[in-house]
Amino acid sequence: MSRGAAGVPADAAAPASSDEGSAVVEFLALTLVLLLPVLYLVLVLGRVQAATFAAEGAAREAARSYVRAADASLGQQRALASVGLALRDQGFDEVEPAAALTLSCSSRPCLAPGSDVATSVAVDVALPFVPPFVQSVVPLSVPVVGHHVAAVDTFRASS
């Protein structure tokens, strides 16, 4: 080992390099740049998946409860209750069941034996953490729609 003028090793007398500690800063910056978008994507995909479960379940249960009702008005009430329950179950309390549900029948009267009842439930999933002023300019939501068709029992008594 070579010694400097004051008896200090030559390596120790050299000034510290300016790169010291920059690896930690670079790692943190790169982690934030890559990790935050991935976390946001996971959050958005989770919310869209919840909406898919809610819309599909709501459409299925609305159709089933409608065709099991004694008459069309009771069926409408039961279908709306089913949609509200399915949407609230997945955290979509702000969605109005009457606005989300669409019912259509293959025959008149709607509950005629052998006919089909088609339901459709639409939910718009707003992207989280987007400021309201941006949403008013550009629609930042993902539309999710669930469909289901249920058959009215062929041997049902006509009402």
Rosetta blueprint (number, residue, H / E / L):
1 M L
2 S L
3 R E
4 G L
5 A L
6 A L
7 G L
8 V L
9 P E
10 A H
11 D H
12 A H
13 A H
14 A L
15 P L
16 A L
17 S L
18 S L
19 D L
20 E L
21 G L
22 S H
23 A H
24 V H
25 V H
26 E H
27 F H
28 L H
29 A H
30 L H
31 T H
32 L H
33 V H
34 L H
35 L H
36 L H
37 P H
38 V H
39 L H
40 Y H
41 L H
42 V H
43 L H
44 V H
45 L H
46 G H
47 R H
48 V H
49 Q H
50 A H
51 A H
52 T H
53 F H
54 A H
55 A H
56 E H
57 G H
58 A H
59 A H
60 R H
61 E H
62 A H
63 A H
64 R H
65 S H
66 Y H
67 V H
68 R L
69 A L
70 A L
71 D L
72 A H
73 S H
74 L H
75 G H
76 Q H
77 Q H
78 R H
79 A H
80 L H
81 A H
82 S H
83 V H
84 G H
85 L H
86 A H
87 L H
88 R H
89 D H
90 Q L
91 G L
92 F L
93 D L
94 E L
95 V L
96 E L
97 P H
98 A H
99 A H
100 A H
101 L E
102 T E
103 L E
104 S E
105 C E
106 S L
107 S L
108 R L
109 P L
110 C L
111 L L
112 A L
113 P L
114 G L
115 S L
116 D E
117 V E
118 A E
119 T E
120 S E
121 V E
122 A E
123 V E
124 D E
125 V E
126 A E
127 L L
128 P L
129 F L
130 V L
131 P L
132 P H
133 F H
134 V H
135 Q H
136 S H
137 V H
138 V L
139 P L
140 L L
141 S E
142 V E
143 P E
144 V E
145 V E
146 G E
147 H E
148 H E
149 V E
150 A E
151 A E
152 V L
153 D L
154 T L
155 F L
156 R L
157 A L
158 S L
159 S L
